[in-house]
Amino acid sequence: MVKRWVGIACLSLLLTTCGERTSALPPRQVKPLPVQHVETAPGAGVAWFASMMGVTPDGHVLSMAFGSSLFNGSSGSWGLRSADGGHLFVLSSGRLLVASATDGHTVATIDLPDWPPNGLSAALSRNGRWLALAQPGRTVRLALIDLARGQVEAAGWIASATPSGGAISGIALLVGSDGRLVMPAADGHVALVEARGGQLQVVARVVNARLYCYGSPPAIHISPDQGTVIGYCPFDGNVWWFNLAKLQVVAELRTRIGNPFWGSPAFSADNDSLYVYDNWDGFVTVLDVPRQKAVRSGSIGRQAAAVSLPLVHEAFAKGPNFSASLSADGQMLFVTGAHGGAGGVYAVDAQSLAVKTHWLDGRSISGVWAGGDGAAVYAVDEQGKVLHVIDPNTGSTRKFQLDVSSDFAAP
């Protein structure tokens, strides 16, 4: 996790605190929270970080001796993990390594001659068949890897549509279950790329001002029917639906986030729901993705004050936001407390948005991830030096002194 910062100046003669207030809270409690165990891929419940360190639900620390993380072009964070959580993908000496999330050992290798060992963006299809790889630059080098066959299916170079030349953080990358690539850029350009005769070629390129996302490209998902890309802009909370057949935005709406980059998007496993949690002030918005509308919203825990003073400036967060994570069964949303409130972690019913229980009250938590099998919830403190492992079924927590300042490698 990259630490978020707040640029606020206090008027000490006017305020006794720096713009913090407390709203009515649910009763302080640390109680069991029955979470359904989900049968999934082995290792799905192990937390892995972009530093290639893993932690099991019982606190056992794992490491991956070789390889460097890939930048996840679909989520804007470092670390690439399969949709079922069972495998990790890293680069090592001209090879793509497929590693088991259970213990980090290599289960497959795919040769990638002449590709650099780091600085690459990648994306995985939801069906686990395809991995797309991109080397950003004024011309973008691409490869489409068939994971089932263990080989490069197609490759090619395409001109970057962005004036910056396509920095790794400037272009999003998505690969569909049919092997098509979609590449939205922060400036509103979108390129569609397909494999033809072993070559990756641009088959359509459009620019749409409604897709513009200041500062970074959107986090993107694809609809189950592979026909629509759903994008979330971390700068302003804008969500759009881009139809791949029409090559146009068919819907958009603005979710509420208090300041740029403080919203954390969490898609349900079936992509039918999108939760946007604003950990600036603890506000959550729930979107029905197929119906393209917001259906619920509410505030969680402590609230930050809406203070407007001459010396109070916008607060920009830095890096991806891991302040919200859905449980493996989609029934519970785990969120961090609002900034500055040392609010710990809240377990929120995904349907009613009611707080079910509350852990680590009094601690500032920067990121949370719900394990893929329901056995544990992992929470990182604000400084990135302590990892808390929560057993939701018993309500117990364990604390480990670890350097966990990098991103969660989440599916």
C-alpha positions in Angstrom: 0.0 0.0 0.0 1.2 3.5 -0.8 0.5 5.7 2.2 -2.2 8.4 1.6 -1.5 11.9 2.9 -3.7 14.8 3.8 -2.6 18.4 3.1 -4.6 20.2 5.8 -3.6 23.3 7.7 -5.5 23.9 11.0 -6.5 27.3 12.4 -5.6 26.6 16.0 -7.3 29.7 17.3 -10.6 28.7 15.8 -10.5 24.9 16.1 -9.5 22.7 19.0 -9.2 19.7 16.6 -8.1 19.4 13.0 -11.6 19.1 11.5 -12.6 15.8 13.1 -15.9 14.9 14.5 -17.6 11.7 15.6 -21.0 10.6 14.5 -23.2 8.0 16.2 -21.4 4.7 16.2 -22.6 1.1 16.5 -21.8 -0.3 19.9 -18.2 -1.1 20.3 -17.9 -4.9 19.9 -15.5 -7.6 18.9 -17.8 -10.5 18.2 -17.7 -13.5 15.9 -19.0 -13.0 12.4 -20.0 -16.2 10.7 -18.6 -16.1 7.2 -19.4 -18.9 4.8 -16.3 -21.0 3.8 -16.0 -20.9 0.0 -14.6 -23.8 -1.9 -12.1 -22.3 -4.3 -8.6 -22.8 -5.6 -5.9 -23.9 -3.1 -4.1 -20.8 -1.8 -6.9 -18.4 -2.5 -7.0 -17.5 1.2 -3.3 -16.6 1.5 -2.6 -12.9 1.4 0.2 -12.0 -1.1 1.8 -8.6 -1.5 3.6 -7.0 -4.5 6.8 -7.5 -2.7 6.3 -11.2 -3.2 5.7 -12.0 0.4 2.8 -14.1 1.4 1.0 -14.6 4.8 -1.3 -17.6 5.5 -4.5 -17.3 7.7 -2.5 -18.9 10.6 0.3 -16.3 10.2 2.9 -18.3 8.5 5.1 -16.1 6.3 5.9 -17.2 2.8 8.3 -15.8 0.2 8.9 -16.1 -3.5 12.7 -16.3 -4.1 12.6 -15.3 -7.8 10.6 -12.9 -9.9 9.4 -9.4 -10.0 5.8 -8.2 -9.8 3.7 -7.2 -12.8 1.7 -4.0 -12.8 -2.0 -5.0 -13.0 -3.3 -2.8 -15.8 -6.9 -3.5 -14.9 -6.8 -2.4 -11.3 -3.9 0.1 -11.3 -1.9 -1.8 -8.6 1.2 -4.0 -8.5 0.8 -7.7 -8.4 -1.1 -10.1 -10.8 -3.2 -12.9 -9.4 -5.7 -15.2 -11.1 -9.4 -14.6 -10.7 -9.8 -17.7 -8.5 -6.9 -16.5 -6.3 -4.9 -19.8 -6.8 -2.0 -18.5 -8.9 0.4 -15.6 -9.1 2.3 -14.4 -12.1 5.8 -12.8 -12.0 8.6 -12.2 -14.4 12.1 -13.7 -14.0 15.0 -13.6 -16.5 13.0 -13.6 -19.7 10.3 -16.0 -18.4 6.8 -15.7 -17.1 6.5 -17.7 -13.9 3.2 -19.1 -12.8 3.4 -19.7 -9.1 1.1 -21.4 -6.6 -0.6 -19.1 -4.1 -0.4 -21.9 -1.6 3.3 -21.6 -1.0 4.8 -19.6 -3.9 6.5 -22.5 -5.7 6.6 -22.3 -9.5 4.2 -24.6 -11.3 4.8 -23.5 -14.9 7.1 -21.2 -17.0 6.6 -19.5 -20.3 9.5 -18.2 -22.3 9.4 -14.5 -23.1 12.7 -13.8 -24.9 13.9 -10.2 -25.3 11.3 -8.9 -22.8 12.6 -6.7 -20.0 12.6 -8.1 -16.4 10.4 -5.3 -14.9 8.3 -2.3 -15.7 5.6 -4.3 -17.6 1.8 -4.1 -17.4 -0.4 -7.1 -17.6 -4.0 -8.3 -17.4 -5.8 -11.6 -17.0 -9.0 -12.8 -18.5 -11.8 -13.8 -16.1 -11.8 -17.3 -17.4 -8.1 -17.8 -16.8 -7.3 -18.6 -20.4 -5.5 -15.4 -21.5 -2.7 -13.1 -20.1 -2.0 -9.9 -21.9 1.4 -8.2 -21.5 2.3 -4.7 -22.4 5.6 -2.8 -22.5 4.6 0.9 -22.5 6.4 3.5 -24.6 5.8 5.7 -27.6 5.1 2.4 -29.3 3.6 -0.2 -27.1 4.8 -3.7 -27.3 2.1 -6.3 -26.7 1.9 -10.1 -26.2 -1.1 -12.3 -25.8 -0.3 -15.5 -23.9 -2.4 -18.6 -24.0 -2.1 -20.0 -20.4 -3.8 -23.2 -21.3 -1.2 -24.0 -24.0 1.7 -22.3 -22.2 2.8 -20.2 -25.1 2.6 -16.8 -26.8 -0.4 -16.8 -29.1 0.2 -13.4 -30.8 2.4 -10.4 -30.4 2.9 -7.0 -31.9 3.7 -3.3 -31.6 1.1 -0.5 -31.7 1.5 3.3 -31.7 0.6 4.9 -28.4 -2.3 7.3 -28.6 -1.1 9.3 -25.5 1.2 12.3 -25.8 3.3 11.0 -22.8 4.2 7.9 -24.8 2.2 5.5 -22.7 3.8 5.3 -19.3 3.0 2.2 -17.3 0.6 4.1 -15.2 -1.0 5.9 -18.1 -2.9 3.2 -19.9 -5.3 0.6 -18.5 -5.2 -2.9 -19.9 -8.0 -5.5 -20.1 -8.2 -8.9 -21.9 -11.5 -10.5 -22.5 -12.3 -14.2 -22.3 -12.2 -14.2 -26.1 -8.7 -12.9 -26.2 -9.5 -9.3 -27.3 -7.6 -6.5 -25.7 -9.1 -3.2 -24.6 -6.7 -0.3 -23.7 -8.3 2.9 -22.3 -5.9 5.7 -21.6 -6.3 8.5 -19.0 -6.9 11.1 -21.8 -10.0 9.4 -23.2 -8.4 7.3 -26.0 -9.5 3.7 -26.3 -7.8 1.1 -28.5 -9.3 -2.3 -29.3 -6.7 -4.9 -30.2 -7.2 -8.4 -31.7 -5.0 -11.3 -32.7 -4.9 -11.9 -36.5 -2.5 -14.4 -37.9 -0.2 -14.4 -34.9 -0.1 -10.6 -34.9 -1.8 -8.2 -32.5 -3.4 -5.4 -34.4 -5.5 -2.3 -33.6 -8.9 -2.9 -35.0 -10.5 0.2 -33.7 -9.4 3.4 -32.0 -11.7 6.1 -30.6 -11.4 9.1 -28.3 -14.3 10.1 -26.0 -14.1 13.0 -23.6 -16.5 11.2 -21.2 -13.7 8.7 -20.6 -11.2 11.3 -19.5 -9.7 10.5 -16.1 -7.3 13.0 -14.7 -4.0 11.7 -13.3 -4.4 8.0 -13.9 -6.3 5.6 -16.1 -9.6 4.0 -14.9 -9.9 0.7 -13.1 -11.7 -1.5 -15.6 -13.8 -4.7 -15.6 -15.7 -6.4 -18.4 -19.3 -7.5 -18.3 -20.0 -11.3 -18.3 -21.2 -11.2 -21.9 -17.9 -9.6 -22.9 -19.7 -6.7 -24.6 -19.3 -3.8 -22.2 -16.3 -2.4 -20.3 -17.1 -0.8 -17.0 -14.6 1.8 -15.9 -14.1 3.6 -12.5 -12.1 6.9 -12.5 -10.1 7.2 -9.2 -9.8 10.9 -9.5 -13.4 11.9 -9.4 -15.4 8.7 -8.8 -17.0 8.7 -12.3 -18.2 5.3 -13.5 -18.9 4.6 -17.2 -20.1 1.8 -19.4 -18.4 1.5 -22.8 -20.1 -0.7 -25.4 -17.5 -2.5 -27.5 -19.8 -3.0 -30.4 -21.0 0.6 -30.6 -17.6 2.0 -29.5 -19.3 4.5 -27.3 -20.2 5.3 -23.7 -23.8 4.1 -23.1 -24.1 5.2 -19.5 -22.2 7.0 -16.8 -22.7 8.3 -13.3 -20.7 10.0 -10.6 -20.2 8.2 -7.2 -19.5 10.4 -4.2 -15.9 10.6 -3.0 -14.8 13.4 -0.7 -11.4 14.0 -2.4 -9.5 12.7 -5.4 -8.3 9.1 -5.2 -9.9 8.4 -1.8 -12.5 6.0 -3.3 -12.0 2.3 -3.3 -13.9 0.3 -5.9 -14.8 -3.4 -5.1 -16.6 -5.5 -7.8 -18.6 -8.5 -6.8 -17.3 -11.8 -8.2 -20.1 -12.0 -10.8 -19.5 -8.3 -11.8 -23.2 -7.5 -11.1 -22.4 -5.1 -8.2 -19.8 -2.4 -7.7 -19.2 -0.9 -4.3 -17.4 2.4 -4.1 -16.2 3.2 -0.6 -15.0 6.7 0.2 -12.6 6.4 3.1 -12.2 10.1 3.2 -15.4 10.1 5.2 -16.7 6.6 5.3 -19.4 6.8 2.6 -20.3 3.8 0.5 -22.3 3.7 -2.8 -23.6 0.5 -4.3 -24.1 0.3 -8.1 -26.2 -2.3 -10.0 -23.9 -2.9 -12.9 -26.3 -4.5 -15.4 -29.0 -1.8 -14.7 -26.4 0.9 -14.8 -27.7 2.7 -11.7 -26.9 3.4 -8.0 -29.2 1.4 -5.7 -27.9 2.0 -2.2 -25.7 4.3 -0.2 -24.8 5.1 3.4 -22.2 6.1 5.9 -20.0 3.7 7.9 -18.4 4.5 11.3 -16.7 7.8 12.1 -17.2 10.6 9.7 -14.8 13.3 8.7 -16.0 16.9 9.1 -16.9 18.9 6.0 -14.9 22.0 7.0 -14.4 24.8 4.5 -11.6 27.2 5.6 -9.1 29.3 3.6 -6.2 27.2 4.7 -7.8 23.8 4.2 -6.8 22.3 0.9 -7.9 19.3 -1.2 -6.4 16.1 0.1 -5.0 13.9 -2.6 -4.4 10.2 -1.9 -1.5 8.5 -3.6 -1.5 5.1 -5.2 -4.2 2.5 -5.3 -6.8 2.4 -2.6 -7.3 -0.8 -0.7 -9.8 0.5 1.9 -12.6 -1.9 0.9 -12.8 -5.6 0.1 -15.7 -8.0 -0.5 -15.9 -11.3 1.2 -15.5 -14.4 -1.0 -19.2 -15.1 -0.9 -20.1 -11.5 -1.6 -22.2 -11.1 1.5 -19.9 -8.9 3.6 -18.0 -5.7 2.8 -14.9 -5.1 4.9 -13.8 -1.4 5.1 -11.3 0.6 6.9 -12.3 3.5 9.2 -12.5 7.0 7.7 -9.2 8.9 7.6 -7.8 10.3 10.8 -10.2 8.5 13.0 -8.2 5.4 13.9 -11.4 3.5 13.2 -10.0 0.0 12.5 -12.0 -2.3 10.3 -15.8 -2.6 9.9 -17.7 -5.6 8.6 -20.7 -4.3 6.7 -23.6 -6.3 5.4 -23.3 -6.0 1.6 -27.1 -5.8 1.1 -28.3 -3.5 4.0 -25.0 -1.7 4.6 -25.5 -2.3 8.3 -22.4 -2.7 10.5 -22.2 -6.3 11.7 -19.0 -6.0 13.8 -16.0 -3.9 14.3 -12.4 -4.8 14.8 -9.2 -3.0 15.8 -10.9 0.1 17.0 -8.3 2.8 17.9 -5.9 1.7 15.1 -5.3 3.5 11.9 -5.6 1.0 9.0 -4.6 1.8 5.5 -5.7 -1.4 3.6 -7.8 -4.4 4.0 -8.2 -7.6 2.0 -10.7 -10.4 2.5 -9.2 -13.8 1.9 -10.6 -15.8 -1.1 -11.8 -18.7 1.0 -13.5 -16.8 3.9 -10.9 -18.0 6.5 -9.3 -14.6 7.3 -9.4 -10.9 6.8 -6.0 -9.1 6.5 -5.5 -5.5 7.6 -2.4 -3.3 7.2 -1.7 -0.5 9.6 -1.1 3.1 8.3 2.7 2.8 8.5 2.8 -0.5 6.6 4.8 -2.2 9.4 2.1 -4.3 11.1 -0.2 -6.9 9.6 -3.4 -7.9 11.5 -4.9 -11.2 10.6 -8.6 -11.4 11.7 -10.5 -14.6 12.0 -14.1 -13.5 11.4 -15.6 -16.7 12.6 -14.1 -16.3 16.1 -13.6 -12.5 16.2 -9.9 -13.0 17.2 -7.1 -11.0 15.7 -3.3 -11.7 15.5 -0.6 -9.0 15.0 2.6 -9.5 13.0 5.5 -7.1 12.7 6.1 -7.2 9.0 7.0 -4.8 6.2 3.7 -4.9 4.2 4.0 -1.4 2.7 3.4 -2.7 -0.9 0.1 -3.4 -2.6 -2.0 -6.5 -2.0 -1.7 -8.8 -5.0 -5.5 -9.2 -5.2 -7.5 -10.9 -8.0 
